[in-house]
Amino acid sequence: MDINNYDKVFETVRDIEKNVVKTHINRLEELDKLMPANPVFFCITNTTKHSFEYVSKNFHHATGLDPKKMKEEGMNYWWSRFHPEEADLWVNILGELMQFTMGKVPFEDRKRVSYIWNYSIKNVNGEYMNITQHTTPMYFDDQGKPVIGLAHYTVTGKGERLPLKATAMILNANDIYETIFHKNFSKEQAEQNLSNREIDVLRLVAEGLNNQEVANKLYISLHTVQTHRRNIMAKSNCNNVTELIAKYIREGVL
């Protein structure tokens, strides 16, 4: 991975208010004690220091890797586990997401935005696992760049590598995520991407909402929701909703 390119994306102030981060860490430590072993772990990321301020205990359960090493060596250790064909592309993804955020999202709305992207990581057995990362910024610099984030990582399988995709979502007036950016960065992948609104509809269906409830949350008509659902099924080649949701969770869309 070209670290210089990463630094260009997150070039910013180096002094971070530790009181905010410390409070989040304290709360997460309390939560972490209650978490059962599962393939989901979380970290607090510091983009300016290439560090992890916190690594949850399920990091080891999910990957077999040493959480102490992850925290001591920071992002350089995590990046060293990336699939070699994906590392630089992943940096390009971050760059495009940051460019979108700084150019298209007003300063006051950035605290309402979360990001999802995916990549492959080599586990303790040398196998590449598909990882979906969902990051919510918690602290911004004076220019509005996110520098501290709460990142949730989910292992969605291993073996076959998935196309690299990225999504940015913003909380609307109903505190429901609406997709404002979605892109498939793997050019060799020919499948048609879902539209931003189709992703929003799919996400709410996955949460168990019926068509009318989805319409209410997104401020669209019932007929529009029904049309989006037909289009989603047609694009996915899935036979039912369960298969549909499983497909897009695995591919890092949800």
N, C-alpha and C positions, 0 to 999 in steps of 0.2 A: 504494500500500500504506500502511496505517496503521501507522507505525513504533511509535507508542505502544502499540498492542496487542501487537506483538512484544516490546517491552521488558517488558510485564506478564508475559508467559510466562516470560521468562528473567531477571527481576529477581533479582539475586544479588550476591555479593561481586565486587569489581572487580579484586582482586589475585590473579593466577594464578601458580602455581609454574612458572617458565619452564624449570627444569631438565628436567622431564618432557617438555614440548613440544619443547625443543631436541633431546633424544635421538631422539624420533620423527622430527623433521625430518631429522636427519642420516641416519637409516636409509632414509627415503623418498627422499632425494636419491640415495643409492646405487642403490636399486631403480629409480628413474626413468631412470637412464642406460641401463638394459637394456631398457626398454619400447619395443616397436615402435610405429609410428604406428597408432592405432586409435581408435574412437569412445568409448573409456572413459578418463576422467581422474579424478584424486583431489585432494582438498584437505584441509588441516587447518583446521577451523572454530573460531572463538572467538565464542561467542554473546554474551558480555558486552561485547565491543568492536566487534561487527558486522564482524569482520575475518576474513581468511584468512591464517593463519600460513604456509601453503605452498600453492602451486598447481602441479600437475604440467605437464610440457611438452605432453601430449596435449590440454590444454585448448584450445590453438589449433587443433590438427588436428580436434578434434571440433566446434568452434563457429565457427572463423574469427576469434574475438575475441582481444584482446591480453591474455596472462596477466599482464603487468606492470601494466596498468590494473586488472585484476581484483584484484591484490594491493594496489595502492596505494589504490584506492577502496573495497575491501572489499565487504561485503554490499549496500551501497546501490547499487553498480554492478550486481551480479547481480540484485537485485530490480527494477532499472529495465528489465531485459530480460524480465520476466515478462509473460505475456499479461494484459491489464488485467482480464479477467473471472475470473482465477484468483488474483490476488495476495492479496486479503483472505481468500479461502477457504483458501488455503494457511496463512495465519497461524492461522486457526481450527483447522485440522488439527493444527498444532503444539501449540496450546493444549490440545486434547483429548488428544493423546498425552502431554503433560506431566502433565495432571490424572490420567490413567490411571496413569502411572508413579508419581507421588507418592502416589496413594491406594491402588493395588492391588499394587504391587511392593515387597516388603520392601527396606529399605536395602541389606542385604548381597547381594541378588540383582541389583541394578541394573547392576552391572558386567558381568553376563552377558546383558544385553538389547541388541539391535540393532533399528534402525528402517528401514523402507522406505516411501517415498512418491513421488509423481510430479507433474509440472507441465509447462508449456510455456515455452520460452525462445526469444527472437528471436535468430537467429544474425547473422553479419556481413552476410548478404545480405537481411536483413529478413524471413526466413522463420521461422515458428514450428516448433521441434523439440520432440518429446516427450522428456522427461528423466526417468529413474528414478534416484532418489538413495537410496543405502544408507549409513546413518550408524551408526557404532559409537562410543559415548562412551569417552573415554580419561581424563578427569579430571572430578571432581565437586566441588561446593562443600560447605560444612559441612552444608547441608540435604539433600544428596543429589541436587541438580539437576545434570545434565550441562552442563558449560560448555566443554569442549574435545572435539571429535569428529573422527574420521577418516571422511571422506565420499567414497564412490565414486559417480561419475555416469556413466550410460550413455545415449547417444543411441539411442532405439529407433524413430526414424522422424520424418517431418515431414509437414505437411499436416493431416490429420484429427486433431483434438484428442481425447485419451482422457479417460474419466471419472477424476476424482481419487480415489485410494484411498490408504490408509495401513495399515501392518502393523507390529506389534511382535512380536519373537521373542525367546525366551530359550533359552539352551543348557541341555539337560537333563543327566542324569547320564552319558549316553553322549557328551556334547559334540555333540549334534545339536540343531539349531534346532527349537523347538516354538512355534507361533503362539499368542500370548496376547491379541492384539487385531488385528482386521481390520475395516475399514469402508470402504464406498463413500460418498464425500462429495458426489458429483454427483447431486442428487436427480432430475434429468431422466433419469438412466440407469435403465432398468427391469429390466435383467438381474438374475437372482438371484445374489447373492454366494456364493462357496464358503464352507463352514464353516471354522473354524480348523483342525480336524483334516484336512479335505480338502486344505487348502493344504499342510500338513505332508507328507501322502502324495504330493501332486503334486511338491513340491520334491525329495523323495528319489527319485522316479521319474525326474525330470529329471537327477538326478546319476548315473543308470544302475543303481540298485539294483533287484533283483527283488522280488516281493511278500513273500517270506519275510524278506528282509533288511530291508525297510521295517518289517515287523511287529516284528522284533527291536529295531530302533533306537528305535521309538516305544512299545515295551512293550504292543502290542496283538496280537490274534489274526490269523492269516492270513485267516480269513473276513471279519474287519472291514476289512482292507486291500482285499480284493476288492470288498466292498460300496462302500467309498469310491470306488474307481476307476470302478465303474459309475455312481455318482452324478455324479462329476466329468464323465465323458463326456456324460452326459445334459444337464447344465447348460450345457456349453460349446458344443454343436452342432458339435463337431469330428468329423472322420472317422477320425483316427488319433492316436497319441501324439505324433508329430512336430508335427503341426498344433496339437495341444493345448498343448504346451510353448511353441511359438512365440507363440501367442495370449497366454498369461499372462506371458511375459517382456515382450512388447510393452506389456501393460497394467499392468506394474509390480507384479504379484503375486509373481513369483519374483525 
